[in-house]
Amino acid sequence: MPSCSKESMKRAVFEYFPVCEWVPKYELKDLTADLMAGFTVGIVSVPIAMALAALANIPEVIGLYTTCIPPFFFAFFSTSRHVSIGMFAVIALLVRSAEIRHLSENATIEFNQDMDIADLPSVQLLTTLTFTTGLVMFVMSIFRLHIIASYMSHSLIGGFTTAAAIHIMLSQVPPVLQLDLAKRSGLFKAIFVGSQN
């Protein structure tokens, strides 16, 4: 039977709120370097976030939100100093592919300042995707399913990363060269796009 001692309670708090463990140990001599690093990363993140938002076909301000807000909460709940959090090109492409599949062409509306951003179909779809993903990850954390990742080999991760890079590169060729290609989704999409260029 699990005990409710002071030590076990302390371990539980540190497990779910790691900030309570590392803040008392933080050394002020590192503050200047950390501020400079944060400022530099923040400057670089702004154009990247806007570009990835355009890649996902959502308003650029959403890209800025996804770059600024997750790291804030990550600082309180994360157990790793080395994990990068925020928006990535693969996620942006997945969001875009979901929009192509689930939204009609008539649902694609250009955002302007007179509109409420929540009324955009793409933002509504993105909100649904975000909530569903968060719910799945929450359930996975409860059942400690992160153990599955330990069975993924370096070759598998490396192959996925390389394939994702090739997919992103090929998907950007038509817009860069102003090519009007037939839309295609599903298996061998990247090969189809590459063969049409």
C-alpha positions in Angstrom: 0.0 0.0 0.0 1.5 3.4 -1.0 2.5 5.6 1.9 1.5 9.2 2.4 4.7 10.3 4.1 6.2 13.8 3.6 8.9 12.4 1.4 6.5 10.6 -0.9 4.4 13.7 -1.2 7.5 15.7 -2.0 8.4 13.3 -4.8 4.9 13.4 -6.2 5.0 17.3 -6.3 8.5 17.2 -8.0 7.3 14.7 -10.5 4.3 16.7 -11.7 5.7 20.2 -11.0 9.5 20.0 -11.7 9.8 23.8 -11.4 9.6 23.3 -7.6 12.8 21.3 -7.7 15.0 23.3 -10.1 14.1 26.9 -9.1 15.6 26.6 -5.6 18.8 25.2 -7.1 19.1 27.9 -9.8 22.3 29.9 -9.7 22.0 33.6 -10.4 25.3 33.7 -12.2 23.5 31.9 -15.1 20.8 34.5 -15.3 22.6 36.8 -17.8 23.5 33.9 -20.2 20.0 32.5 -20.0 18.4 35.9 -20.7 20.7 36.4 -23.7 19.9 32.9 -25.0 16.2 33.4 -24.5 16.2 36.7 -26.3 18.2 35.3 -29.2 15.9 32.3 -29.6 12.9 34.6 -29.4 14.1 36.8 -32.2 14.8 33.8 -34.4 11.5 32.2 -33.6 9.3 35.0 -34.8 9.9 34.7 -38.6 10.0 30.9 -38.3 6.6 30.9 -36.5 5.1 33.2 -39.2 6.5 31.0 -42.0 5.2 27.8 -40.5 1.8 29.4 -39.9 1.7 30.3 -43.6 2.7 26.7 -44.4 -0.3 25.4 -42.3 -2.6 28.0 -44.0 -3.5 29.7 -40.7 -3.2 33.4 -39.6 0.4 34.3 -38.7 -0.6 35.4 -35.2 -1.5 31.7 -34.4 2.0 30.8 -35.3 3.3 33.4 -32.8 1.0 32.0 -30.1 2.2 28.5 -30.7 5.8 29.7 -30.4 5.4 31.8 -27.2 2.8 30.1 -25.1 3.9 26.4 -25.0 7.5 27.2 -23.8 6.1 29.2 -21.0 4.1 26.2 -19.6 7.0 23.9 -20.6 9.2 25.7 -18.1 6.9 24.7 -15.3 6.0 21.2 -16.2 9.0 19.8 -18.1 11.7 17.5 -16.7 14.1 18.2 -19.5 16.2 21.3 -20.4 17.1 20.0 -23.8 13.7 19.4 -25.5 12.6 21.9 -28.1 9.0 22.8 -27.9 6.8 24.7 -30.3 5.7 24.6 -33.9 7.5 22.4 -36.4 7.3 22.0 -40.2 6.0 18.5 -40.0 3.2 19.6 -37.7 2.3 22.5 -40.0 2.2 20.1 -43.0 -0.1 17.7 -41.1 -2.4 20.5 -40.2 -2.4 21.6 -43.9 -3.2 18.1 -45.1 -6.1 17.9 -42.6 -7.5 21.2 -43.9 -7.3 19.9 -47.5 -9.1 16.7 -46.5 -11.8 18.1 -44.3 -12.4 21.7 -45.5 -14.0 22.5 -48.9 -12.4 25.1 -51.1 -15.3 27.5 -50.3 -14.3 27.2 -46.6 -10.9 28.8 -47.3 -11.3 32.4 -46.2 -8.6 35.1 -46.2 -8.2 36.6 -42.8 -8.5 40.4 -42.4 -8.6 42.7 -39.4 -12.4 43.1 -39.5 -12.9 39.4 -38.8 -13.0 37.4 -35.6 -10.2 34.9 -35.9 -12.3 32.2 -34.2 -14.7 32.3 -37.1 -12.1 31.0 -39.6 -12.8 27.4 -40.5 -9.1 26.6 -40.5 -8.7 28.0 -36.9 -11.7 25.9 -35.8 -10.2 22.8 -37.3 -6.8 23.6 -35.7 -8.5 24.1 -32.3 -10.2 20.7 -32.7 -6.9 19.0 -33.7 -5.1 20.6 -30.8 -7.7 19.6 -28.2 -7.8 16.0 -29.5 -4.0 15.7 -29.5 -3.8 17.1 -26.0 -6.5 14.7 -24.8 -4.7 11.7 -26.4 -1.3 12.7 -24.9 -3.0 13.2 -21.4 -4.4 9.7 -21.5 -1.0 8.3 -22.7 0.7 10.1 -19.8 -1.7 8.6 -17.3 -1.0 5.1 -18.5 2.7 5.7 -18.8 2.8 4.8 -22.5 6.0 6.7 -23.1 7.7 3.4 -22.6 6.8 2.6 -26.3 9.3 5.2 -27.4 12.1 3.3 -25.9 11.5 0.5 -28.4 11.9 2.8 -31.4 15.4 2.4 -32.9 17.7 5.2 -33.9 17.3 3.9 -37.5 13.5 4.4 -37.3 13.8 7.9 -35.9 16.5 8.8 -38.5 14.4 7.4 -41.4 11.3 9.3 -40.3 13.3 12.6 -39.9 14.9 12.2 -43.4 11.6 11.3 -45.0 9.9 14.2 -43.4 12.6 16.6 -44.7 12.2 15.2 -48.2 8.4 15.5 -48.0 8.6 19.1 -46.8 11.0 20.0 -49.6 8.9 18.4 -52.3 5.7 20.0 -51.0 7.2 23.4 -51.2 8.4 23.1 -54.8 5.0 23.9 -56.5 4.4 27.2 -54.6 8.0 28.3 -55.0 7.9 27.7 -58.8 4.3 28.9 -59.1 3.2 25.5 -60.5 -0.5 24.7 -60.6 -0.5 20.9 -60.0 -3.4 18.6 -59.5 -4.1 18.1 -55.8 -3.4 14.7 -54.5 -3.5 13.1 -51.0 -2.7 9.7 -49.6 0.0 7.2 -50.4 3.0 8.3 -52.6 1.9 11.9 -52.6 5.5 13.1 -52.4 6.5 10.9 -55.3 3.6 12.2 -57.4 4.5 15.8 -56.7 8.2 15.2 -57.5 7.4 13.4 -60.8 5.2 16.3 -61.9 7.9 19.0 -61.3 
